[in-house]
Amino acid sequence: MSLAQLRASATGQVAPAALYPRWRGRILAIIGLLVLLGVTVAFATTIGSVKIPFLTTSSILLNKLPLIDITPTWTSALETIILDVRLPRVILAGVVGAALAVAGATYQGLFRNPLADPYLIGVAQGAALGAVIGFLVPIGGLAIGFGIVPLFAFVGAMLSVIFVYSIARVRKMLPVTTLILAGVALGAFLSAIVSYLITISAEKIHSVVFWLMGSLSLTQWAEVKIALPAVLVGVVVILIYARSLNLMQLGEEQAQQLGVSIERFKLILLAAATLVTAAAVSFVGIIGFVGIIIPHTVRLLWGPDYRFLLPLSILVGAVFLILADIVARTVLAPTEIPIGVITAFCGAPFFLYLLRRRTSVLF
């Protein structure tokens, strides 16, 4: 659906029957991507130092689903490897990929800026500062099952966005341009602090740099149990406002005339997208380009209608990051490549392509 069609649909000038073929294709795409996601999870879980057949892995995973009972033909050791070692990492990769993709799509729609990404207003820089402080302070793990670094990263990400919001807000209005500029300025300031802290991190410098480049190593179920609910809450809120995001593309004035409470809408979407992004990066570090390349790929394939763009971005983002993680842990095995390096290799050329073709591919 083009922007002109979105405008016509929003104002009631297009009959629903005229849009049915496109709806059917997008619904089929969602179903197909759900199947692909399931296959990708099973495939990714088979890969590791211990070779486990795909059918065995699939049987172990299916046996944990309700109403499915498969007689075990595998050892308890294999089940432990699949369910307690590999599956948490794969699930977290999917959650983070989905979170960054849907946050990127939301920011692009909210700011009406096709090159916006989840880190535009200081989330990444705030998380990075919090994480580095977490590495440097002499505090051990928490009783809830994971270390202090994710907690500090999450707090840093949220505080940075709150600060940017408070600076950009003028009376009861939130100018988007001011918000972006405030985010860029704060991001540069926080990046300078992070750079200094890295230089004095001594023996912890390797861990700090590896986290900043993105890593899913040593993932446990504790991280998944914290990140998944936070991401789900934010995603549900964003999906509820999919139609309002469509109207927002017509301009703030027209969207308000069509019933959108603009300032309330901005605050809710900004909070939801920030929650999703902060929850994602707190556990895995800064993984770039996912929030740009996934929404644009979906937009090019299935159009800019946010009622479908958002769920399709969630599924494509999850599949993409799971596959990227496979590459990160297998290409130079047993050495692991930071997953942010893999996404940068994929995302940078695509980003340059968008800049080159911006008049024809953006919105």
C-alpha positions as CSV (number, residue, x, y, z in Angstrom):
1,M,0.0,0.0,0.0
2,S,1.5,3.4,-1.0
3,L,1.2,6.5,1.0
4,A,-1.5,7.8,-1.3
5,Q,-3.5,4.6,-0.7
6,L,-3.0,5.0,3.1
7,R,-4.4,8.5,2.9
8,A,-7.4,7.3,0.8
9,S,-8.0,4.4,3.2
10,A,-7.8,6.6,6.3
11,T,-10.3,9.0,4.8
12,G,-12.7,6.3,3.6
13,Q,-12.1,6.8,-0.1
14,V,-11.1,3.2,-0.8
15,A,-13.5,0.3,-0.4
16,P,-12.2,-2.6,1.9
17,A,-12.8,-5.1,-0.9
18,A,-10.2,-3.3,-3.0
19,L,-7.6,-3.9,-0.4
20,Y,-8.4,-7.6,0.1
21,P,-5.8,-9.1,-2.2
22,R,-3.0,-7.2,-0.4
23,W,-4.4,-8.2,3.0
24,R,-4.5,-11.8,2.0
25,G,-0.9,-11.7,0.8
26,R,0.3,-10.1,4.0
27,I,-1.6,-12.5,6.2
28,L,-0.1,-15.4,4.3
29,A,3.4,-13.8,4.7
30,I,2.8,-13.6,8.5
31,I,1.8,-17.3,8.6
32,G,4.8,-18.3,6.4
33,L,7.2,-16.3,8.6
34,L,5.8,-17.9,11.8
35,V,6.6,-21.3,10.3
36,L,10.0,-20.1,9.2
37,L,10.7,-18.8,12.7
38,G,9.9,-22.2,14.2
39,V,12.2,-24.0,11.8
40,T,14.9,-21.4,12.3
41,V,14.7,-21.9,16.1
42,A,15.0,-25.7,15.7
43,F,17.8,-25.4,13.2
44,A,19.8,-22.9,15.4
45,T,19.4,-25.2,18.4
46,T,21.0,-28.1,16.6
47,I,24.2,-26.1,16.0
48,G,27.0,-26.4,18.6
49,S,30.1,-28.3,19.7
50,V,28.0,-31.4,20.1
51,K,26.3,-32.5,16.9
52,I,22.6,-33.2,17.4
53,P,20.4,-34.3,14.4
54,F,17.7,-31.8,13.4
55,L,14.9,-34.4,13.9
56,T,16.1,-35.1,17.4
57,T,16.2,-31.4,18.3
58,S,12.7,-30.9,16.8
59,S,11.4,-33.9,18.8
60,I,12.8,-32.5,22.0
61,L,11.3,-29.1,21.4
62,L,7.9,-30.4,20.3
63,N,7.8,-32.7,23.3
64,K,7.7,-29.7,25.5
65,L,4.6,-28.2,23.8
66,P,1.1,-28.8,25.3
67,L,-0.9,-31.8,24.0
68,I,2.2,-33.3,22.4
69,D,3.7,-36.5,23.8
70,I,6.7,-38.0,22.1
71,T,8.4,-41.1,23.4
72,P,12.0,-40.1,24.2
73,T,14.6,-41.8,22.0
74,W,17.3,-39.4,23.2
75,T,19.5,-39.2,26.4
76,S,18.9,-36.7,29.2
77,A,22.2,-35.1,28.4
78,L,21.1,-34.2,24.9
79,E,17.8,-32.8,26.3
80,T,19.8,-30.7,28.8
81,I,22.1,-29.3,26.1
82,I,19.1,-28.4,23.9
83,L,16.8,-26.9,26.6
84,D,19.1,-25.4,29.1
85,V,22.2,-24.4,27.1
86,R,21.2,-23.6,23.5
87,L,17.5,-22.8,23.5
88,P,17.8,-19.8,25.9
89,R,20.4,-18.2,23.6
90,V,18.3,-18.8,20.5
91,I,15.1,-17.4,22.2
92,L,16.9,-14.3,23.4
93,A,18.3,-13.7,20.0
94,G,14.8,-13.9,18.5
95,V,13.4,-11.6,21.2
96,V,16.1,-9.0,20.7
97,G,15.8,-9.1,16.9
98,A,12.1,-8.7,17.1
99,A,12.4,-5.9,19.7
100,L,15.0,-3.8,17.7
101,A,13.0,-4.3,14.5
102,V,9.7,-3.2,15.9
103,A,11.3,-0.3,17.8
104,G,13.0,0.9,14.6
105,A,9.7,0.8,12.7
106,T,8.0,2.7,15.5
107,Y,10.6,5.4,15.6
108,Q,10.6,5.8,11.8
109,G,6.8,6.2,11.9
110,L,6.7,8.4,15.0
111,F,9.4,10.8,13.8
112,R,8.4,10.4,10.1
113,N,12.1,9.9,9.5
114,P,12.9,6.8,7.3
115,L,16.5,6.7,8.6
116,A,15.6,6.7,12.3
117,D,16.7,3.7,14.4
118,P,16.1,2.5,18.0
119,Y,19.2,4.3,19.2
120,L,18.4,7.7,17.8
121,I,17.5,9.4,21.1
122,G,20.3,8.1,23.3
123,V,19.1,4.6,24.4
124,A,22.3,2.9,23.2
125,Q,24.6,5.5,24.7
126,G,22.8,5.4,28.0
127,A,22.8,1.6,28.1
128,A,26.5,1.6,27.2
129,L,27.4,4.0,30.0
130,G,25.3,2.0,32.5
131,A,26.9,-1.3,31.4
132,V,30.5,0.1,31.6
133,I,29.8,1.4,35.2
134,G,28.4,-2.1,36.0
135,F,31.6,-3.7,34.8
136,L,33.7,-1.3,36.9
137,V,31.9,-1.2,40.2
138,P,32.8,-4.0,42.7
139,I,29.4,-5.6,43.0
140,G,28.7,-9.2,42.2
141,G,25.6,-11.0,40.8
142,L,22.1,-10.4,42.0
143,A,19.7,-12.8,43.7
144,I,17.4,-12.7,40.7
145,G,19.8,-14.7,38.6
146,F,21.9,-12.4,36.5
147,G,24.7,-9.9,36.9
148,I,24.6,-6.2,37.7
149,V,25.6,-5.2,34.2
150,P,22.1,-5.7,32.6
151,L,20.4,-3.8,35.4
152,F,22.8,-0.8,35.1
153,A,22.4,-0.9,31.3
154,F,18.6,-0.8,31.5
155,V,18.6,2.0,34.1
156,G,21.1,4.0,32.0
157,A,19.0,3.6,28.8
158,M,15.8,4.7,30.5
159,L,17.4,7.6,32.3
160,S,19.0,8.9,29.1
161,V,15.6,8.9,27.3
162,I,13.8,10.5,30.2
163,F,16.5,13.3,30.2
164,V,16.2,13.8,26.5
165,Y,12.4,13.9,26.8
166,S,12.5,16.5,29.6
167,I,14.9,18.7,27.6
168,A,12.9,18.5,24.4
169,R,9.4,19.0,25.9
170,V,8.1,22.5,25.5
171,R,5.1,23.1,27.8
172,K,2.7,20.4,26.7
173,M,4.2,19.8,23.3
174,L,7.1,17.5,22.1
175,P,8.7,18.9,18.9
176,V,10.2,15.9,17.1
177,T,13.1,17.9,15.7
178,T,14.1,19.1,19.2
179,L,13.8,15.6,20.6
180,I,16.1,14.2,17.9
181,L,18.7,17.0,18.3
182,A,18.6,16.5,22.1
183,G,19.1,12.8,21.7
184,V,22.1,13.3,19.3
185,A,23.7,15.8,21.7
186,L,23.3,13.6,24.8
187,G,24.5,10.6,22.8
188,A,27.7,12.3,21.9
189,F,28.3,13.4,25.5
190,L,27.6,9.9,26.9
191,S,29.8,8.3,24.2
192,A,32.7,10.5,25.3
193,I,32.3,9.4,28.9
194,V,32.1,5.8,27.8
195,S,35.3,6.2,25.8
196,Y,37.1,7.6,28.9
197,L,35.8,4.8,31.2
198,I,37.1,2.2,28.7
199,T,40.6,3.6,28.8
200,I,40.7,3.2,32.6
201,S,38.9,-0.2,32.7
202,A,42.3,-2.0,32.9
203,E,41.9,-5.8,32.9
204,K,38.1,-5.5,32.3
205,I,38.6,-3.8,28.9
206,H,38.1,-7.0,26.9
207,S,34.7,-7.7,28.6
208,V,33.6,-4.1,28.2
209,V,34.4,-3.9,24.5
210,F,32.9,-7.3,23.8
211,W,29.6,-6.3,25.4
212,L,29.6,-3.0,23.6
213,M,29.9,-4.9,20.3
214,G,27.0,-7.2,21.1
215,S,27.1,-10.7,22.4
216,L,24.7,-13.5,23.3
217,S,27.3,-15.8,24.9
218,L,26.5,-17.3,28.3
219,T,22.8,-16.5,27.9
220,Q,20.6,-18.2,30.5
221,W,16.9,-18.5,31.1
222,A,17.0,-15.8,33.7
223,E,17.8,-13.2,31.0
224,V,14.9,-14.5,28.8
225,K,12.4,-14.4,31.7
226,I,13.3,-10.8,32.3
227,A,13.6,-9.5,28.7
228,L,10.7,-11.3,27.2
229,P,7.9,-9.9,29.4
230,A,9.2,-6.3,29.1
231,V,9.4,-6.6,25.3
232,L,6.0,-8.2,25.1
233,V,4.4,-5.3,27.0
234,G,6.0,-2.7,24.7
235,V,5.1,-4.6,21.6
236,V,1.5,-5.0,22.6
237,V,1.2,-1.2,23.2
238,I,2.9,-0.4,19.8
239,L,0.6,-2.8,17.9
240,I,-2.5,-1.2,19.5
241,Y,-1.4,2.1,17.9
242,A,-0.6,0.7,14.5
243,R,-3.5,2.6,12.8
244,S,-2.5,5.8,14.5
245,L,1.0,5.4,13.1
246,N,-0.6,5.1,9.6
247,L,-2.5,8.4,10.2
248,M,0.7,10.0,11.5
249,Q,2.3,9.6,8.1
250,L,-0.3,12.1,6.7
251,G,1.2,14.8,9.0
252,E,0.4,15.7,12.6
253,E,-2.3,18.2,11.6
254,Q,-4.2,15.7,9.5
255,A,-3.7,12.9,12.0
256,Q,-5.2,15.1,14.7
257,Q,-8.2,16.0,12.5
258,L,-8.7,12.2,12.1
259,G,-8.9,11.7,15.9
260,V,-5.3,11.1,17.0
261,S,-4.3,12.8,20.3
262,I,-0.9,13.8,19.0
263,E,1.1,14.6,22.1
264,R,-0.4,11.7,24.1
265,F,0.3,9.4,21.1
266,K,4.0,10.6,21.0
267,L,4.5,10.0,24.7
268,I,3.0,6.5,24.7
269,L,4.8,5.3,21.6
270,L,8.1,6.8,22.8
271,A,7.8,5.1,26.1
272,A,6.8,1.7,24.6
273,A,9.6,1.8,21.9
274,T,12.2,2.9,24.5
275,L,11.1,0.1,26.9
276,V,11.5,-2.5,24.1
277,T,14.9,-1.2,23.1
278,A,16.2,-0.9,26.6
279,A,15.1,-4.4,27.5
280,A,16.8,-5.8,24.4
281,V,20.2,-4.0,24.6
282,S,20.5,-4.4,28.4
283,F,21.3,-8.1,28.1
284,V,23.1,-8.4,24.7
285,G,24.8,-5.1,24.2
286,I,24.7,-2.7,21.3
287,I,23.6,-4.5,18.1
288,G,23.3,-2.0,15.3
289,F,21.4,-1.7,12.0
290,V,18.7,-4.2,12.8
291,G,16.2,-1.4,13.5
292,I,17.0,0.1,10.1
293,I,17.4,-2.7,7.7
294,I,14.5,-4.9,8.9
295,P,11.6,-2.3,8.7
296,H,12.8,-1.1,5.3
297,T,13.1,-4.6,4.0
298,V,9.6,-5.3,5.1
299,R,8.3,-2.0,3.8
300,L,9.9,-2.7,0.3
301,L,8.3,-6.2,0.2
302,W,4.9,-5.6,1.8
303,G,4.3,-1.9,1.9
304,P,4.1,0.8,4.6
305,D,0.8,-0.1,6.3
306,Y,1.8,-0.3,9.9
307,R,-1.0,-2.8,10.7
308,F,1.2,-5.3,8.8
309,L,4.6,-3.6,8.9
310,L,4.9,-4.0,12.7
311,P,4.1,-7.8,13.0
312,L,6.1,-8.6,9.8
313,S,9.0,-6.6,11.2
314,I,8.8,-8.6,14.5
315,L,9.0,-11.9,12.7
316,V,11.7,-10.9,10.2
317,G,13.8,-9.3,12.9
318,A,13.6,-12.4,15.0
319,V,14.6,-14.7,12.2
320,F,17.4,-12.4,11.0
321,L,19.1,-12.1,14.4
322,I,18.9,-15.8,15.1
323,L,20.6,-16.5,11.7
324,A,23.1,-13.7,12.5
325,D,23.9,-15.4,15.8
326,I,24.5,-18.7,14.0
327,V,27.0,-17.0,11.8
328,A,28.7,-15.3,14.8
329,R,29.3,-18.5,16.7
330,T,30.2,-20.8,13.8
331,V,32.3,-18.9,11.2
332,L,35.4,-18.8,13.4
333,A,34.4,-21.5,15.9
334,P,35.4,-22.0,18.7
335,T,36.1,-18.3,18.7
336,E,32.9,-16.2,18.7
337,I,32.5,-13.1,16.6
338,P,30.5,-10.3,18.3
339,I,27.0,-10.3,16.8
340,G,27.1,-6.6,16.2
341,V,29.9,-7.1,13.7
342,I,27.7,-9.5,11.7
343,T,24.7,-7.1,11.7
344,A,27.0,-4.3,10.7
345,F,28.4,-6.3,7.7
346,C,24.7,-6.8,6.6
347,G,23.4,-3.4,7.6
348,A,26.0,-0.9,6.5
349,P,25.7,-1.7,2.7
350,F,21.9,-1.7,3.0
351,F,22.0,1.7,4.8
352,L,24.2,3.1,2.0
353,Y,21.8,1.7,-0.5
354,L,18.9,3.6,1.2
355,L,20.9,6.8,1.2
356,R,21.6,6.4,-2.5
357,R,18.1,5.5,-3.5
358,R,16.3,7.6,-0.8
359,T,13.9,9.3,-3.3
360,S,12.5,6.0,-4.5
361,V,12.6,3.6,-1.5
362,L,11.7,5.8,1.5
363,F,8.1,5.7,2.4
